[in-house]
Amino acid sequence: MKEIPVFDIEGKEIEKIAVPEDIYCKKVDRGIMYSVAVNHLANRRMGTSSSKSRSEVRGGGRKPWRQKGTGRARAGTIRSPLWRGGSVIFGPKPRDYSYNVPNKVKRLALKGALSAKVSKGMMAVVDNMNISQPKTKELLAIFKKFVFKKALLVTKDKNAVIAGRNIPNIIVADPGSVNTYDVLNCEKVLITKEALSVLNARMSD
């Protein structure tokens, strides 16, 4: 069993807790983690970019001038893609960028990401992250005890989830929704004891 430190809300180490090696000591496969992270970003992409084709641009129903005899190039519409105010050639249209990755691969990538954080000493368990009110000020007072540039907080406390929304360098996630991208996109992972047991149960299924 691998041991990781447990801290109180004052940032002091109070004990060490054993975690399963098959989850937190896996071999890091960069290729799998990369593919799963890209899949997460693709599934999150809105795909709402849109441009107008010739049939959608307003106007241009009349031929601007006769075909021959003017000395100018022939033209059939003032909404040609070559003209100012015209349509767009092969422009973007709303589309779905999402695609599926097997759950087994996602779980393997998450184990690798967590193992990487544990091996670098960038994952810590917080004994209790419960705050009395969903206020950003209270949560920031706790985070000041820990040194990091960007952190992922995994907790089931609703007040902490609400309070963490306003902090730019903090990602707050439920243990049931933690993903590979969020783990890789932070410097440090802070997880409460309660959330750790939930995450272990999820990863061992």
Secondary structure, DSSP 8 states (H G I E B T S, - for coil): -EEEEEE-TTS-EEEEEEE-HHHHS----HHHHHHHHHHHHHHH---------TTTSS---S-SS-SSSSSS---S-TT-TTSTT---TT------------HHHHHHHHHHHHHHHHHTT-EEEES----SS--HHHHHHHHTTS--SSEEEE---HHHHHHGGG-TTEEEE-TTT--HHHHHTSSEEEEEHHHHHHHHHHHT-
